[in-house]
Amino acid sequence: MDIRNLRGSVVALITPFHTDGSVNFEKLRELVEWHIASRTDAILVLGTTGESSTMTHEEDDEVLRCAIETAAGRIPIIAGTGSNSTQTMLEKSRKAQALGADGLLLITPYYNKGNAEGIYRHFTAVADAVSIPCILYNVPGRTGCSISVENVEKLSRHPNICGIKEASGDMSYAMRIAHCIGPDFALWSGNDDITVPLLSIGGSGVISVWANVMPRECHDMVTDYLEGRREQAAAAAVRYLDLMNALFIEVNPIPVKTALNLMGRAVGPFRLPLCEMAPANVARLRTIMEEAGLPA
């Protein structure tokens, strides 16, 4: 499926595990079906929220294969294939393409970071080597480095780079790259709490953590804005803001997986170094979920 003209709500899907830590593929299929039924516009697997940094390459392949087979062409599947090693990212991206992914999410080189030219080459090495569209991922709070405005300008002109997931939370930065938006390059919110503001400067939607627990509401909020019902979209953003923020009271994806388990979705535990939330934070999360109308 072509994601170059994709708009709406893309869920950054969690990876469900059994109690022994193995991937729960039956639950993964259930979640994919739930998102399709809830009108989620695309599914991102193997991102930060999917705990991909704790998974083997073989597990990555099997999760992606499961999602693609379950979706069966009904919804685009985007694969997070990023790495701080450009060669590893290249190998994972080629494999994701071979498995049938509709697009790739490529992160900046965390830990070893790279200078501006190195970061530019990091992305172009993959974009030059695959034929499916690539989305850049700017999340300096996780990686310790950012994609410079100048690099966004250059990369936005690459024929195989179709957008950027902007997750710095810096509206000034978003404004400075907004001029790159066009028919071939989209701006995606990577922070649920500022999705509507990013839509107001030409954004195409959100790659969302919140959508894991309220997929229909996230889809409707973005669709309302894009179709001109901006007051409704703004009202939803305000109504669910506390929940969006509560999903980050501890490091993602601990709160969102905890929320899903409280909802009865039974998505299982985490992999170290992630572990259970502090009891006080669970109580706080439960209260906010109930206020938002979620079972907890």
C-alpha positions in Angstrom: 0.0 0.0 0.0 1.3 3.5 -0.9 2.0 5.6 2.3 3.2 8.6 0.4 -0.3 10.2 0.6 -1.1 8.8 4.0 -2.9 11.0 6.5 -4.5 10.4 9.9 -3.6 8.3 12.9 -0.7 5.9 12.8 -0.5 3.8 16.0 3.0 3.2 17.3 2.0 -0.3 18.3 3.2 -2.0 21.5 4.7 -5.6 21.3 2.7 -8.0 23.5 4.7 -10.6 25.4 3.8 -13.8 27.3 4.7 -14.0 31.0 8.0 -15.7 30.0 9.0 -12.8 27.9 8.4 -14.4 24.5 6.4 -12.5 21.8 2.6 -13.2 22.0 1.7 -13.5 18.4 -1.9 -14.4 19.0 -2.3 -11.1 21.0 -0.4 -9.2 18.3 -2.9 -10.4 15.7 -5.8 -9.4 18.0 -4.4 -5.9 18.4 -3.9 -5.5 14.6 -7.6 -6.5 14.1 -8.7 -4.1 16.8 -6.9 -1.2 15.1 -8.4 -2.1 11.7 -11.9 -2.2 13.2 -11.2 1.1 15.0 -10.2 2.8 11.7 -6.6 3.4 12.6 -5.0 4.6 9.4 -1.7 2.7 9.6 0.3 0.6 12.0 3.9 1.1 13.0 5.6 -1.9 14.4 9.0 -2.2 16.0 9.3 1.4 17.1 10.3 2.7 20.5 6.8 1.8 21.9 7.2 -1.7 20.5 10.3 -2.3 22.6 12.3 -3.2 19.5 15.6 -2.3 21.2 15.2 -5.4 23.5 14.3 -7.8 20.6 16.5 -9.9 18.4 16.6 -9.3 14.6 14.8 -12.7 14.2 12.0 -11.5 16.5 11.7 -8.3 14.6 11.2 -10.2 11.4 8.6 -12.4 12.9 6.6 -9.5 14.4 6.7 -7.7 11.1 5.7 -10.8 9.2 2.8 -11.4 11.6 1.5 -7.9 11.4 1.7 -7.9 7.5 0.0 -11.3 7.2 -2.8 -10.2 9.7 -3.4 -6.9 8.0 -3.6 -8.6 4.6 -3.5 -5.4 2.7 -6.3 -3.8 4.7 -4.0 -1.2 6.4 -0.5 -0.1 5.7 2.3 -1.6 7.9 5.3 0.6 8.6 8.4 -1.0 10.1 10.8 0.7 12.5 14.2 -0.4 11.3 16.4 2.3 12.9 19.7 1.6 14.5 22.8 3.6 15.7 24.7 1.5 13.2 23.9 2.6 9.7 24.9 -0.8 8.3 22.5 -2.5 10.7 19.7 -0.1 9.7 20.4 -0.8 6.1 20.2 -4.6 6.6 17.1 -4.4 8.6 15.4 -2.0 6.1 16.2 -4.3 3.2 14.8 -7.2 5.1 11.6 -5.3 6.1 11.1 -4.4 2.4 11.5 -8.1 1.4 8.9 -9.1 4.0 6.4 -6.7 2.5 6.5 -3.6 4.7 4.8 -0.6 3.2 7.3 1.9 4.6 10.1 2.4 7.0 10.7 4.7 10.1 14.4 5.6 10.4 15.8 7.1 13.6 18.8 9.3 14.1 22.0 7.4 15.3 21.6 7.4 19.0 24.5 7.1 21.5 27.3 7.6 18.9 25.1 10.5 17.5 27.1 11.6 14.4 27.8 15.1 13.1 25.4 16.8 10.6 27.0 15.2 7.6 27.1 11.8 9.2 23.5 12.0 10.1 22.6 13.0 6.5 24.6 10.1 5.1 23.0 7.8 7.7 19.5 8.4 6.2 20.5 8.6 2.5 22.3 5.3 2.7 19.0 3.6 3.4 16.8 5.8 1.3 19.1 5.1 -1.7 19.1 1.3 -1.1 15.3 0.6 -0.8 12.3 1.3 -2.9 9.6 1.7 -0.2 9.1 5.2 1.3 11.1 6.2 4.3 10.0 8.5 7.2 12.7 10.3 9.2 12.4 10.1 13.0 13.5 13.1 15.1 13.4 12.4 18.8 16.4 14.1 20.5 15.1 13.3 24.0 15.8 9.6 23.2 18.8 9.8 20.9 20.8 12.7 22.2 20.9 14.3 18.7 18.6 16.1 16.4 18.1 16.3 12.6 19.2 19.9 11.7 16.8 22.1 9.8 19.4 22.1 7.0 19.4 18.3 6.9 15.6 18.2 6.9 15.6 20.6 3.9 18.1 18.4 2.0 16.5 15.1 2.9 13.0 16.3 2.1 14.1 16.5 -1.5 15.2 12.9 -1.6 12.7 11.0 -3.9 12.4 8.1 -1.4 12.0 10.1 1.8 8.3 10.9 2.3 8.2 12.6 5.7 9.4 13.2 9.2 8.0 12.1 12.6 8.8 15.2 14.7 9.0 14.2 18.4 11.2 16.8 19.9 8.1 18.6 21.4 9.7 21.9 20.1 7.1 23.8 18.2 9.7 26.4 17.1 11.6 23.6 15.4 8.4 22.3 13.8 7.7 25.8 12.5 11.2 26.0 11.0 10.8 22.8 9.0 7.2 23.3 8.0 8.2 25.0 4.8 9.5 21.5 3.7 5.9 20.2 3.7 4.6 19.5 0.2 3.1 16.8 -2.0 6.2 14.6 -1.5 7.1 15.3 2.1 4.8 15.1 5.2 5.1 16.3 8.8 3.9 13.8 11.4 3.4 14.6 15.1 5.4 12.3 17.3 3.9 13.8 20.5 0.2 13.3 21.1 -0.2 16.4 23.1 0.7 18.7 20.2 -0.9 16.9 17.4 -3.5 19.6 16.7 -0.9 22.4 16.8 1.2 20.5 14.2 -1.9 19.9 12.1 -2.4 23.6 12.1 0.9 24.2 10.3 0.3 21.5 7.6 0.9 18.2 9.4 -0.6 15.0 8.0 -1.4 13.4 11.3 0.2 11.6 14.3 2.3 8.6 14.9 0.7 7.9 18.3 1.2 6.2 21.6 -2.2 7.3 22.8 -3.8 5.4 19.9 -2.8 2.2 21.6 -5.6 2.7 24.1 -8.0 5.0 22.3 -7.6 4.2 18.6 -11.0 5.4 17.4 -10.8 8.6 19.4 -7.3 9.4 18.0 -8.4 8.7 14.4 -11.5 10.8 14.9 -9.6 13.7 16.3 -7.2 13.9 13.4 -9.9 13.2 10.8 -12.0 16.0 12.3 -9.2 18.5 11.9 -8.3 17.4 8.4 -11.9 17.6 7.3 -12.5 21.0 8.7 -14.1 20.2 12.0 -11.4 22.0 13.9 -13.3 22.9 17.0 -14.2 19.3 17.5 -10.6 18.2 17.1 -9.4 20.9 19.5 -12.1 19.9 22.0 -10.9 16.2 21.9 -7.3 17.2 22.3 -8.1 19.2 25.4 -10.4 16.5 26.8 -7.8 13.7 26.5 -4.7 15.8 27.2 -4.3 14.5 30.8 -4.4 10.9 29.5 -1.9 11.6 26.7 0.5 13.0 29.3 -0.2 10.2 31.8 1.1 7.8 29.2 4.5 9.3 29.8 4.6 9.6 33.6 7.2 6.9 33.4 9.4 6.0 30.4 7.4 4.9 27.3 6.1 2.2 26.8 5.7 1.3 30.5 2.6 3.4 31.1 0.8 2.5 27.8 1.3 -1.2 28.3 0.2 -0.9 31.9 -2.9 0.9 30.7 -3.7 -1.8 28.2 -3.4 -4.4 30.9 -5.7 -2.4 33.2 -8.2 -2.3 30.3 -8.1 -6.2 30.2 -6.1 -6.3 26.9 -3.6 -8.7 28.5 -0.5 -7.5 26.6 1.9 -8.9 29.1 5.1 -7.7 30.8 8.1 -5.7 29.7 11.6 -6.7 28.9 14.4 -5.3 31.0 15.6 -2.7 31.5 11.9 -1.8 31.5 9.9 -3.0 34.4 6.6 -2.5 36.3 5.5 1.0 37.2 5.7 2.4 40.8 2.4 1.7 42.6 1.7 5.4 43.1 2.0 6.0 39.4 -0.3 3.0 38.6 -2.9 4.6 40.9 -2.5 7.9 39.2 -2.7 6.4 35.7 -5.8 4.4 36.7 -7.6 7.5 37.9 -6.8 9.5 34.7 -8.0 6.5 32.6 -11.3 6.4 34.4 -11.7 10.1 34.0 -11.2 9.7 30.2 -13.8 7.0 30.1 -11.5 3.9 29.9 -12.1 0.8 31.9 -9.3 0.5 34.5 
